[in-house]
Structures are given as structure tokens and as C-alpha cells.
């Protein structure tokens, strides 16, 4: 059982006092240092509190916890692992009760941080040398020697030691967090996802105390575009803002500081409770990371933030360079797809519409955002194999002969062979789509006669997207079909050419399909 603030008329006193040191109480807003008093004599608890009343260290006061038995002490320390000091009696309900508590704290709870001070009124039961050698304690005092001044000195020196050890432990954990965070951040490819993760990792790094609420910190990551701050992610009081121009939601003072940092291109800026990081990638992109809310950023915080910041800078470079490569790849694929379509006299923007239809159907089907984006990028390559087909066959205005059609079918395997040796995820997806977009759900398609779910989902989706768009546009061998004719055909081919589930998704999202079609239908000038 544990108690707190309990009065007594017992005059028994194992503490000898000299004149009290003047220590006027201070108004302290920070989380106090926790002091656990473990003793079976209630008077010891009361006197200890009286002696240490009003004591502060580093602007933080003391919070007293109380236990009168070994069992209650273990319960209290388990609930309060952030206890700074334990003033521990040895002889309580058993002669070695206090010593068993030490073992539980250090071995069972694995708490190596708390400073344990033995103070005993019966040193014969626990000889000083033996206890110091055999048990992980930090000080040993006989109650008769602990005057008020010595108790004060012992507590302050123990708090100083606890703070130093806590700082070392936090730095160790902070570095572990940075290593873990850097690994996670390097895996991200999206700038927006990266921005969110940067704020999350900074929040976890700075919120050292478990009882601090998540909204204790506020901040944002912003892109700098034409000297304007465009928010990509925010937390705390900035979290729910939908305003892109950051200058409208921050104070003029902060805005001027941001502009000054950008002008001077400072990597880091600290001012009490404010951190600003400025990052400029090798591709010229500029970003600001802004955090506010802590009472102050100490030297340890700054050190850890700067380490994480150096990794953030490298990762920004990686993301923007990767994005530039991916954008170049996408543009090349779109261009190649359009070159193929132009060669066979196909309509403008066919591959772009197929790409957007495919992404929409993939999202509605339940594929991940990454997979949906992948099919969008790869689907323009569905007919790349037509580069190996003669113009006379591609552009023949009349019906193809059986031999000519067998040649046209080869465009699927030609396209597959173009990409199959690549280890790039995008080009491997393009190879799959090129090979399978003419397979049919009922197994009567080509080139392999795959059926049902033997056909990759990318092939099934691109098949419907391609046919829907192709039917609606004039080709050298046919006129454009009406929308009603196209929809009737797709319904009729459900379970034959098309995956029934994808047909259902298609019709459930016709409004969005038509919006894509209308937005990307561009008629060439005559």
C-alpha cells in the first residue's frame, strides 16, 4: 500500500536538524522531479518533505511519492519509471526489504537511471561496505548523519547526477531514433509523405516526456516557390489549415525571420522555443522545416536536430533527383506511346487517357496508391510493340487477312521483349502490360490464352481502358462508336473479354471516366 501527505503526532525522530537553509518556494511550471520516500515510519516521510519543501533544481520543483513496504515501493516505481531519486530504508517489514527493492528495480524493471540512496537507522543489519559492493546503489547514509543541510546536498547532487545520466540516455535514444528515422525517411519517395514523416520524427525526437500531449509542438514543412511558402504538411495549431500561402497564417515576425533565413541560406536557426531548418537541394528546390512550442531547445536538442537535419538535406536531394528521373522516364514513355499511336494514325492523347482511366480503375479496385501510380506510368507502353509491325499492315484501311492479323498479334511479345530485361519496377510493369493487355477473361485472348486471374491485374485494367478509348475514336479501319454503343459492348463482354469486377467498377464511376475523356480530348488542327 502507498500513501501521500499523511500527518502524525509521533515524536520519534531519526533525523538531526541544524538551522534551516532559506529556500523560498518558486512558481514552477515544468514537470517536477519525482522523489520516492520508502520507509515504514510515517514521521520520516513528513520530516523529509518538510526539509525539502520549496527546493527547486534547474527551475523544477519536487514531487514526493510515498511507500511504506517493499511491495508498495515496487508498485510505485513501476507506475513511475521517471522517478529521479529513491530515499530507501533497508529494514521495514523484513530485515532485507529495502535490498530486495533494489534488485527488483535494477533487474526486473531494468531501471538503471533512478538514483537510489540508502538511509538506514540500523546499519548493523546492512553494513555499508557490503551493500555498496553487492547492490547497485548510489549513496549510503545513516539516518543519524543526515542533517537537513546534508539531506539537501545529497538530493541536489543526486538530481544533478540523474540529469546527467538522463541526458546521456536521451542522447543515446535520440541517436537511435535518428538512425531509425533516417532509414524510414530514405525509403520514402514521395515529397509529401517525406514532409509528414520529417515532422513526425522531429515530434518523437523532442517529446521526451510521456505525459506531454502531441499538440505540445506545432510546425510545418513548406516548399518555397516564387518566394512564397506553400505548406505541404503541418502539425499542431497549423495542422488543419487549408491555406497554401503560409504568410497568411503566421505572424509578421516569423515571416520576416523565414525570409531572412532564406536570404542568408542558413541551415539551422534556434531561438528559445523555435527551430527553423532551411534546405536547398542540388536540383534547386528550397524547403523550410519549422517547429515551435517547446519551452526551450537545449544543447542536446540542437545537437540531435542538426544530425537529423543533415540527413534530411541528403534525403531531399535524393527525393528530388529521383523525382526528376521518374518525371523524365514518364515523359519518355508518354512520348514513345504517342509516337507509336501517331505512326499508326491513331488519335491524339490516347495513351494519356488510357493512363488516367487505368489509374482511376486501379484506385477503385483497391490497389495501393503506389500501384495505381505505377499502372498510370506504365500503361502508355501497352502498344509499344507496334514499332515492329509494318506500316502497310498498321495503316491498312480494310479488314486484315488472317496472316496479317497473326503479324499484328506479335506486337504484344515484341513490346514484352523490349522491357523484360529491365530491373526497373516501372519497366517491368510496362513489360507485363504490353504482353497481357490483349488477354481475355474467358481465355480466348492472345498471346498466351491466359484466363481469369491468371492475367495480371495491370493487364486486365489496361485492356478495358484501352478498348473503351479506342472504340470512341476514329481509326483508319473504322469510324468512332457512340458512347451508348461502347457501353453496351462493354456490358456484353463482361466475363468474356473483361474481368467482371472491373466492368462493375467502370460503370460505378462513369462520371469520373467521362470527365477524364473530356479533359484530355484534343482535336488536332487541320
Secondary structure as GFF3:
##gff-version 3
##sequence-region A 1 526
A	DSSP	beta_strand	33	38	.	.	.	ID=ss1
A	DSSP	alpha_helix	42	51	.	.	.	ID=ss2
A	DSSP	beta_strand	62	67	.	.	.	ID=ss3
A	DSSP	alpha_helix	70	79	.	.	.	ID=ss4
A	DSSP	beta_strand	85	88	.	.	.	ID=ss5
A	DSSP	alpha_helix	97	103	.	.	.	ID=ss6
A	DSSP	pi_helix	104	108	.	.	.	ID=ss7
A	DSSP	beta_strand	115	120	.	.	.	ID=ss8
A	DSSP	alpha_helix	128	134	.	.	.	ID=ss9
A	DSSP	beta_strand	139	142	.	.	.	ID=ss10
A	DSSP	three_ten_helix	143	145	.	.	.	ID=ss11
A	DSSP	alpha_helix	148	187	.	.	.	ID=ss12
A	DSSP	alpha_helix	191	206	.	.	.	ID=ss13
A	DSSP	three_ten_helix	214	216	.	.	.	ID=ss14
A	DSSP	beta_strand	218	225	.	.	.	ID=ss15
A	DSSP	beta_strand	228	235	.	.	.	ID=ss16
A	DSSP	three_ten_helix	236	238	.	.	.	ID=ss17
A	DSSP	three_ten_helix	246	248	.	.	.	ID=ss18
A	DSSP	alpha_helix	252	264	.	.	.	ID=ss19
A	DSSP	beta_strand	268	271	.	.	.	ID=ss20
A	DSSP	beta_strand	274	280	.	.	.	ID=ss21
A	DSSP	beta_strand	286	292	.	.	.	ID=ss22
A	DSSP	alpha_helix	299	343	.	.	.	ID=ss23
A	DSSP	alpha_helix	350	365	.	.	.	ID=ss24
A	DSSP	alpha_helix	369	378	.	.	.	ID=ss25
A	DSSP	three_ten_helix	379	381	.	.	.	ID=ss26
A	DSSP	three_ten_helix	384	388	.	.	.	ID=ss27
A	DSSP	alpha_helix	391	394	.	.	.	ID=ss28
A	DSSP	alpha_helix	402	409	.	.	.	ID=ss29
A	DSSP	alpha_helix	411	419	.	.	.	ID=ss30
A	DSSP	alpha_helix	425	436	.	.	.	ID=ss31
A	DSSP	three_ten_helix	452	454	.	.	.	ID=ss32
A	DSSP	alpha_helix	457	471	.	.	.	ID=ss33
A	DSSP	alpha_helix	483	492	.	.	.	ID=ss34
A	DSSP	alpha_helix	500	508	.	.	.	ID=ss35
A	DSSP	alpha_helix	510	519	.	.	.	ID=ss36
###
